[in-house]
Amino acid sequence: VRRSLAIRANIPWQLQRRILRPELRRKIATALAARQPAPAGCQEDIVDLDLYGQHLLPGYLSQDRIEEFRAGLASLTVTDRYRPDLGSFDADRPPAVTHVADYDLGALLKLPITLRIANDPKILGIVGQYLGCKPTISNILAWWSYPGHAEPEEAESFHRDVDEWRFLKLFVYLTDVDPGSGPHCYVRGSARSNRLTRLQRYSDDEVGRAFDRASVEQMTGRAGDAFLEDTFGLHKGQLCAAGPRLIFQVQYSIGPVRIYDYDTKVALPAGMDAHINRLYCT
Ligand SMILES: O=C(O)CCC(=O)C(=O)O
């Protein structure tokens, strides 16, 4: 019974994964967004998000907030999302095989800064404008990427996320990210392109043949730099050649991403919107 319920719940998710033409996805998303609560106002010019799929927020987190976040994470352990059998370990002592390791969602939600950033009115304004409705926070992650590997694993190769009809991800660097520490990589304009829409991983050569080299953006930056990105566009987290990278991510969508379970919840902090936080707060 549990299995058939899970499959039934996944039908809307499976369906949206079959419609891969960006313009048709946009039309369906616009119709769905119109049935949701209206977004708050947006003060920012987001033409870059509409045209290229990215909006940069340099120096987004102040040094104090970076330190607060890093101090909160310091007492927590992480796990290898692809090798859960390795159990949890200290972030600065990863097993040699581990490429990426995540903080536990429950522990992350207990850090007040997590929901404070996720509910930043400036971010919510931009996201609401892009989605066409009041956003729903649909995933929250913080993870380390580690050096010491010759071959990319999973999201370290180009791919599209096909999670929901329309969504955006906020990426916040919590360490400096130079070319050796696995800068996030994005193909600007690809979220609106019909090229390479088959659901698979793509090599750098395939992307290089399909898109102009100048549109492939290497997101180096300082701790505190952030960007909003439509990751239906082609992207990857590159292999770290030298040092590790710590990143925080919040995903916003029209509704839930139906392959995630939303069992982990905390009390809704005072002043935060119940609809926006409905999947993570009671
Ligand atoms: O690690 C990265 O920069 C890429 C992450 C990614 O592929 C994603 O969040 O969808």
The ligand as an SDF file (V2000), in Angstrom:
LIG
                    3D

 10  9  0  0  0  0  0  0  0  0999 V2000
   27.5330   21.4640   -6.4090 O   0  0  0  0  0  0  0  0  0  0  0  0
   27.1090   22.2280   -7.2830 C   0  0  0  0  0  0  0  0  0  0  0  0
   27.5940   23.3320   -7.5050 O   0  0  0  0  0  0  0  0  0  0  0  0
   25.9600   21.7600   -8.1710 C   0  0  0  0  0  0  0  0  0  0  0  0
   24.7890   21.3680   -7.3830 C   0  0  0  0  0  0  0  0  0  0  0  0
   23.6570   20.9080   -8.2280 C   0  0  0  0  0  0  0  0  0  0  0  0
   23.8150   20.2760   -9.2420 O   0  0  0  0  0  0  0  0  0  0  0  0
   22.3080   21.2450   -7.7940 C   0  0  0  0  0  0  0  0  0  0  0  0
   22.1350   21.7960   -6.7060 O   0  0  0  0  0  0  0  0  0  0  0  0
   21.3600   20.9730   -8.5510 O   0  0  0  0  0  0  0  0  0  0  0  0
  1  2  2  0
  2  3  1  0
  2  4  1  0
  4  5  1  0
  5  6  1  0
  6  7  2  0
  6  8  1  0
  8  9  2  0
  8 10  1  0
M  END
$$$$
